[in-house]
Every structure is written in structure tokens, then in C-alpha cells.
Amino acid sequence: MAIYTVKALITDPIDEILIKTLREKGIQVDYMPEISKDELLNIIGNYDIIVVRSRTKVTKDVIEKGKKLKIIARAGIGLDNIDIEEAERRNIKVVYAPGASTDSAVELTIGLMIAAARKMYTSMALAKSGIFKKIEGLELAGKTIGIVGFGRIGTKVGIIASAMGMKVLAYDILDIREKAEKINAKAVSLEELLKNSDVITLHVTVSKNAKPIIDYPQFELMKDNVIIVNTSRAVAVNGKALLDYIKKGKVYAYATDVFWNEPPKEEWELELLKHEKVIVTTHIGAQTKEAQKRVAEMTTQNLLNAMKELGMI
């Protein structure tokens, strides 16, 4: 009697621990980190499992072609690049690694906030060109930080900001009053946060087509010379509105790890990218050795748990 071999396809670069562990369990693993969308559509029907990071989009057409798919695994903290509704409709399990890169995202957020306040990118660029001109920035101690989205990342940002001498305001769609009190923060409405914050940092999960949380009316509520930091989702901010308020002088700096298109392609995006008040990193929130190892380990464990549940191992 033939023994069925479970087949897994990995379509993005990933830590070796996941590949090694699956193979040790007798899974046939095909590692194709540069596979194109057309190639994926042609072969996905042969696999029981697909493992992705950020590059590969597991869209409805991919899922439809994956007639044998039982598990979709994302080695990451979110599921933006997976059609969850279609997966659920087909009873395909989806696993990921929530919280695995919290520390990396928090450290980047704090780094971007400091870089924006002290105009570090401008100062560095001048120094590199041989111009040693003094650049005046802002102190963060004594300022108020407004944290939009008070989950794992937002909470830890609040703890560090408080230790830096900042007053912490927090907003979330959930009831966070008790959690906020524990770290000496104040839970407020979004309107109150926008009106009273010197720094606003976004830590939200929204779908690609969601309405912006920060749009023209929200910019009108903000203080003059506000610093905005975004290491979560670009679409949480209306980019065209942001550009308008930067030009008006309302926004002191916008520091972000995420862009609406990566790389940018719209005219307004390119204008934002080049603006001296905009600091951009290349979506590196989870890109540390430590975080990637934790992501791989957690994804591996969650994948094995799902396989056991389905009787695949």
C-alpha cells in the first residue's frame, strides 16, 4: 500500500529551521523563494501546504488553484497578504506568528521617533557631504505621545516612551483602560488623542482597502508641528492629505517604515518620498536576526500543531 507524502511549498526566503524541521517530519519540502505568480499558479495544485512571508500574495486565484491545500502558513505577524475569507470558505487552516517580532517593531518605532525629532537624517546627510552645520531639533522628554492601537507593540512603545519622560495617551477600538493604567498611560478617544499629542504613532492592523484612520478631518484636529510615526500600515494614513499638511507646515515630520506602494509609484508618493520632512525605511520592522528566528520557530510550531490536528503527521 502506497504511503501518502505531504508536500509543502515555501515561496519566500525563510530561516532554515522551518525547512529542516518539516523534512525531519517526513514532509517533502520544495523551496522556491523567487517563484513568480504565474509559476505558483501552475504548481500550487500539487501541494498540501504553502509557506510564505511578505512577497508572495496568497490571493483567491492561488487558493482556487490549490485544490489540495490544507494549510497556509505565513512566517510573519500579520495576514495582509492572504485571502482569509477564501481560505476559511475552503476550510483551509491559516497559521502565523503573532508577537514574534514585537521587540524589533518597537525598537524601530522609537528609533524613527527620535530620528524625526532630532532631524537626524538631515544632519547625517550634511555630515556625509562634508558640511558640519548644527541642526536644531526637538526634545521628546515632557512631550505627549499618542499611541493609536494599543496591542503588544503599542503597549511596549508606551512603556519606553514613559521611561523617556513622555506623557502617554492611548486609543484602541477595544477597552484598554485597565491596561493603560498599568503602564501610567491614559486611555482616551481618538479625537482627544489627536488634539493633545505632540507625537502620534500608529500600531494598527487594517485591510488594504480600509478607510484611512488619519484623513483630512483628523489632520485638522492635530497640534501644529506634530510628529507622526507609522510602522504598521501605510493605508492607515491618507497619503495625499499627509502631503498637503506637510506643505502647510502642520506636520513637523512623518517617519515611516511602510509605504502605499513599495516601491512608490504614484506622483504624490514620490513627492512625499523626496520631501525633507519625510523619513522612510524599507519595511524593516521585523528584519532583525532575532525576530526572524523567533518568527520561523513560532511558525514552525504552529504549523506542526495544525498538521497534527488534521492528522497529517
MOFEN-V235323 format. One record per residue. N is the residue number from 0. RES is the residue in one small letter. PHI is phi as a letter, one per 40 degrees, with the letter a starting at -180 (* if undefined). D_LAST is the distance of its C-alpha to the last C-alpha in Angstrom with 1 decimal. Layout:
BEGIN
n=N res=RES phi=PHI d_last=D_LAST
n=N res=RES phi=PHI d_last=D_LAST
END
This chain:
BEGIN
n=0 res=m phi=* d_last=17.6
n=1 res=a phi=c d_last=15.8
n=2 res=i phi=c d_last=12.1
n=3 res=y phi=c d_last=10.8
n=4 res=t phi=b d_last=10.0
n=5 res=v phi=c d_last=8.7
n=6 res=k phi=b d_last=11.8
n=7 res=a phi=b d_last=12.9
n=8 res=l phi=b d_last=16.6
n=9 res=i phi=b d_last=18.3
n=10 res=t phi=b d_last=21.9
n=11 res=d phi=b d_last=23.6
n=12 res=p phi=d d_last=24.4
n=13 res=i phi=a d_last=21.9
n=14 res=d phi=d d_last=21.6
n=15 res=e phi=d d_last=20.2
n=16 res=i phi=d d_last=17.9
n=17 res=l phi=c d_last=15.4
n=18 res=i phi=c d_last=15.5
n=19 res=k phi=c d_last=15.4
n=20 res=t phi=c d_last=12.4
n=21 res=l phi=c d_last=10.2
n=22 res=r phi=c d_last=11.7
n=23 res=e phi=c d_last=11.2
n=24 res=k phi=c d_last=7.4
n=25 res=g phi=g d_last=8.4
n=26 res=i phi=c d_last=8.8
n=27 res=q phi=c d_last=12.3
n=28 res=v phi=b d_last=14.3
n=29 res=d phi=b d_last=17.8
n=30 res=y phi=b d_last=20.0
n=31 res=m phi=b d_last=23.0
n=32 res=p phi=c d_last=24.7
n=33 res=e phi=b d_last=28.0
n=34 res=i phi=c d_last=26.9
n=35 res=s phi=c d_last=29.5
n=36 res=k phi=c d_last=29.1
n=37 res=d phi=c d_last=30.3
n=38 res=e phi=c d_last=27.9
n=39 res=l phi=c d_last=24.9
n=40 res=l phi=c d_last=26.1
n=41 res=n phi=c d_last=26.4
n=42 res=i phi=b d_last=22.9
n=43 res=i phi=c d_last=20.6
n=44 res=g phi=c d_last=20.3
n=45 res=n phi=c d_last=18.1
n=46 res=y phi=b d_last=15.2
n=47 res=d phi=c d_last=12.3
n=48 res=i phi=b d_last=12.7
n=49 res=i phi=b d_last=16.1
n=50 res=v phi=b d_last=16.9
n=51 res=v phi=b d_last=20.7
n=52 res=r phi=b d_last=23.3
n=53 res=s phi=b d_last=26.8
n=54 res=r phi=c d_last=28.1
n=55 res=t phi=c d_last=25.9
n=56 res=k phi=b d_last=26.6
n=57 res=v phi=c d_last=24.0
n=58 res=t phi=c d_last=26.8
n=59 res=k phi=d d_last=27.0
n=60 res=d phi=c d_last=27.7
n=61 res=v phi=c d_last=24.6
n=62 res=i phi=c d_last=22.5
n=63 res=e phi=c d_last=24.5
n=64 res=k phi=c d_last=23.9
n=65 res=g phi=c d_last=20.1
n=66 res=k phi=c d_last=19.7
n=67 res=k phi=c d_last=16.0
n=68 res=l phi=d d_last=15.3
n=69 res=k phi=b d_last=12.8
n=70 res=i phi=a d_last=13.0
n=71 res=i phi=b d_last=16.0
n=72 res=a phi=b d_last=16.1
n=73 res=r phi=b d_last=19.5
n=74 res=a phi=c d_last=20.2
n=75 res=g phi=a d_last=23.3
n=76 res=i phi=c d_last=24.9
n=77 res=g phi=b d_last=25.8
n=78 res=l phi=b d_last=24.9
n=79 res=d phi=d d_last=28.2
n=80 res=n phi=c d_last=26.9
n=81 res=i phi=b d_last=24.4
n=82 res=d phi=c d_last=25.7
n=83 res=i phi=c d_last=24.2
n=84 res=e phi=c d_last=26.1
n=85 res=e phi=c d_last=24.9
n=86 res=a phi=c d_last=21.2
n=87 res=e phi=c d_last=21.8
n=88 res=r phi=c d_last=23.8
n=89 res=r phi=c d_last=20.9
n=90 res=n phi=f d_last=18.4
n=91 res=i phi=c d_last=16.5
n=92 res=k phi=c d_last=15.1
n=93 res=v phi=b d_last=17.0
n=94 res=v phi=b d_last=16.3
n=95 res=y phi=a d_last=18.9
n=96 res=a phi=b d_last=20.6
n=97 res=p phi=c d_last=23.7
n=98 res=g phi=g d_last=26.2
n=99 res=a phi=c d_last=24.9
n=100 res=s phi=b d_last=28.1
n=101 res=t phi=d d_last=30.6
n=102 res=d phi=c d_last=32.8
n=103 res=s phi=c d_last=33.1
n=104 res=a phi=c d_last=34.1
n=105 res=v phi=c d_last=36.6
n=106 res=e phi=c d_last=38.2
n=107 res=l phi=c d_last=38.7
n=108 res=t phi=d d_last=40.2
n=109 res=i phi=c d_last=42.7
n=110 res=g phi=c d_last=43.5
n=111 res=l phi=c d_last=44.3
n=112 res=m phi=c d_last=46.4
n=113 res=i phi=c d_last=48.4
n=114 res=a phi=c d_last=48.8
n=115 res=a phi=c d_last=50.1
n=116 res=a phi=c d_last=52.5
n=117 res=r phi=c d_last=53.9
n=118 res=k phi=f d_last=54.0
n=119 res=m phi=c d_last=52.2
n=120 res=y phi=c d_last=51.3
n=121 res=t phi=c d_last=54.9
n=122 res=s phi=c d_last=56.1
n=123 res=m phi=c d_last=53.7
n=124 res=a phi=c d_last=54.7
n=125 res=l phi=c d_last=58.4
n=126 res=a phi=c d_last=57.9
n=127 res=k phi=c d_last=56.1
n=128 res=s phi=c d_last=59.0
n=129 res=g phi=g d_last=61.5
n=130 res=i phi=b d_last=62.7
n=131 res=f phi=b d_last=62.7
n=132 res=k phi=b d_last=63.6
n=133 res=k phi=c d_last=63.0
n=134 res=i phi=b d_last=60.6
n=135 res=e phi=c d_last=60.9
n=136 res=g phi=b d_last=57.8
n=137 res=l phi=b d_last=56.9
n=138 res=e phi=c d_last=55.9
n=139 res=l phi=c d_last=52.9
n=140 res=a phi=d d_last=54.1
n=141 res=g phi=g d_last=55.8
n=142 res=k phi=c d_last=54.2
n=143 res=t phi=b d_last=52.0
n=144 res=i phi=b d_last=48.4
n=145 res=g phi=b d_last=46.9
n=146 res=i phi=b d_last=43.1
n=147 res=v phi=c d_last=41.7
n=148 res=g phi=h d_last=38.2
n=149 res=f phi=b d_last=37.7
n=150 res=g phi=c d_last=34.0
n=151 res=r phi=d d_last=32.5
n=152 res=i phi=c d_last=34.3
n=153 res=g phi=d d_last=37.5
n=154 res=t phi=c d_last=37.8
n=155 res=k phi=c d_last=37.5
n=156 res=v phi=d d_last=40.0
n=157 res=g phi=c d_last=42.3
n=158 res=i phi=c d_last=42.1
n=159 res=i phi=c d_last=43.1
n=160 res=a phi=c d_last=45.7
n=161 res=s phi=c d_last=47.2
n=162 res=a phi=c d_last=47.4
n=163 res=m phi=c d_last=49.3
n=164 res=g phi=g d_last=51.9
n=165 res=m phi=c d_last=50.9
n=166 res=k phi=c d_last=51.1
n=167 res=v phi=b d_last=47.8
n=168 res=l phi=b d_last=47.5
n=169 res=a phi=b d_last=44.2
n=170 res=y phi=b d_last=43.2
n=171 res=d phi=a d_last=40.1
n=172 res=i phi=c d_last=39.5
n=173 res=l phi=c d_last=38.1
n=174 res=d phi=c d_last=40.3
n=175 res=i phi=b d_last=40.3
n=176 res=r phi=d d_last=43.6
n=177 res=e phi=c d_last=42.2
n=178 res=k phi=c d_last=39.9
n=179 res=a phi=c d_last=42.8
n=180 res=e phi=d d_last=45.2
n=181 res=k phi=c d_last=43.0
n=182 res=i phi=b d_last=43.4
n=183 res=n phi=g d_last=47.1
n=184 res=a phi=b d_last=46.4
n=185 res=k phi=b d_last=47.9
n=186 res=a phi=c d_last=46.0
n=187 res=v phi=b d_last=48.1
n=188 res=s phi=c d_last=48.2
n=189 res=l phi=c d_last=47.4
n=190 res=e phi=c d_last=51.1
n=191 res=e phi=c d_last=52.2
n=192 res=l phi=c d_last=49.8
n=193 res=l phi=c d_last=51.0
n=194 res=k phi=c d_last=54.6
n=195 res=n phi=b d_last=54.4
n=196 res=s phi=c d_last=52.0
n=197 res=d phi=c d_last=53.1
n=198 res=v phi=b d_last=49.6
n=199 res=i phi=b d_last=46.9
n=200 res=t phi=b d_last=43.3
n=201 res=l phi=b d_last=40.5
n=202 res=h phi=b d_last=37.0
n=203 res=v phi=b d_last=35.8
n=204 res=t phi=b d_last=33.0
n=205 res=v phi=b d_last=34.5
n=206 res=s phi=c d_last=33.5
n=207 res=k phi=d d_last=35.1
n=208 res=n phi=b d_last=37.7
n=209 res=a phi=c d_last=38.6
n=210 res=k phi=c d_last=42.2
n=211 res=p phi=c d_last=43.3
n=212 res=i phi=c d_last=43.6
n=213 res=i phi=b d_last=46.4
n=214 res=d phi=b d_last=48.9
n=215 res=y phi=d d_last=52.7
n=216 res=p phi=c d_last=53.5
n=217 res=q phi=c d_last=51.3
n=218 res=f phi=c d_last=53.0
n=219 res=e phi=c d_last=56.3
n=220 res=l phi=c d_last=55.4
n=221 res=m phi=c d_last=54.5
n=222 res=k phi=c d_last=56.9
n=223 res=d phi=c d_last=58.6
n=224 res=n phi=g d_last=57.1
n=225 res=v phi=c d_last=53.6
n=226 res=i phi=b d_last=50.7
n=227 res=i phi=b d_last=47.5
n=228 res=v phi=b d_last=44.1
n=229 res=n phi=b d_last=41.0
n=230 res=t phi=b d_last=37.7
n=231 res=s phi=b d_last=35.6
n=232 res=r phi=b d_last=36.4
n=233 res=a phi=c d_last=39.4
n=234 res=v phi=c d_last=39.9
n=235 res=a phi=c d_last=40.6
n=236 res=v phi=b d_last=44.1
n=237 res=n phi=c d_last=46.4
n=238 res=g phi=c d_last=47.1
n=239 res=k phi=c d_last=50.5
n=240 res=a phi=c d_last=51.7
n=241 res=l phi=d d_last=50.6
n=242 res=l phi=c d_last=52.7
n=243 res=d phi=c d_last=55.6
n=244 res=y phi=c d_last=55.6
n=245 res=i phi=c d_last=55.2
n=246 res=k phi=c d_last=58.3
n=247 res=k phi=c d_last=60.1
n=248 res=g phi=g d_last=59.6
n=249 res=k phi=c d_last=57.7
n=250 res=v phi=c d_last=54.5
n=251 res=y phi=c d_last=55.1
n=252 res=a phi=a d_last=51.8
n=253 res=y phi=b d_last=48.4
n=254 res=a phi=b d_last=45.6
n=255 res=t phi=a d_last=42.3
n=256 res=d phi=b d_last=39.0
n=257 res=v phi=b d_last=38.2
n=258 res=f phi=b d_last=40.3
n=259 res=w phi=c d_last=40.4
n=260 res=n phi=b d_last=39.8
n=261 res=e phi=b d_last=38.4
n=262 res=p phi=c d_last=40.6
n=263 res=p phi=c d_last=43.4
n=264 res=k phi=b d_last=45.2
n=265 res=e phi=c d_last=47.4
n=266 res=e phi=d d_last=51.0
n=267 res=w phi=c d_last=50.8
n=268 res=e phi=c d_last=47.6
n=269 res=l phi=c d_last=49.3
n=270 res=e phi=c d_last=52.3
n=271 res=l phi=c d_last=50.2
n=272 res=l phi=d d_last=48.5
n=273 res=k phi=c d_last=51.9
n=274 res=h phi=c d_last=53.5
n=275 res=e phi=c d_last=54.5
n=276 res=k phi=c d_last=53.3
n=277 res=v phi=b d_last=49.7
n=278 res=i phi=b d_last=47.2
n=279 res=v phi=b d_last=44.0
n=280 res=t phi=b d_last=41.0
n=281 res=t phi=c d_last=38.4
n=282 res=h phi=f d_last=35.4
n=283 res=i phi=b d_last=34.6
n=284 res=g phi=d d_last=33.7
n=285 res=a phi=b d_last=30.2
n=286 res=q phi=c d_last=31.2
n=287 res=t phi=b d_last=31.5
n=288 res=k phi=d d_last=29.6
n=289 res=e phi=c d_last=28.6
n=290 res=a phi=c d_last=27.4
n=291 res=q phi=c d_last=25.3
n=292 res=k phi=c d_last=23.6
n=293 res=r phi=c d_last=23.0
n=294 res=v phi=d d_last=21.8
n=295 res=a phi=c d_last=19.2
n=296 res=e phi=c d_last=18.0
n=297 res=m phi=c d_last=17.9
n=298 res=t phi=c d_last=16.2
n=299 res=t phi=d d_last=13.5
n=300 res=q phi=c d_last=12.9
n=301 res=n phi=c d_last=13.3
n=302 res=l phi=c d_last=10.9
n=303 res=l phi=c d_last=8.0
n=304 res=n phi=c d_last=9.4
n=305 res=a phi=c d_last=9.5
n=306 res=m phi=c d_last=6.0
n=307 res=k phi=c d_last=5.4
n=308 res=e phi=c d_last=8.7
n=309 res=l phi=c d_last=8.1
n=310 res=g phi=g d_last=5.5
n=311 res=m phi=c d_last=3.8
n=312 res=i phi=b d_last=0.0
END
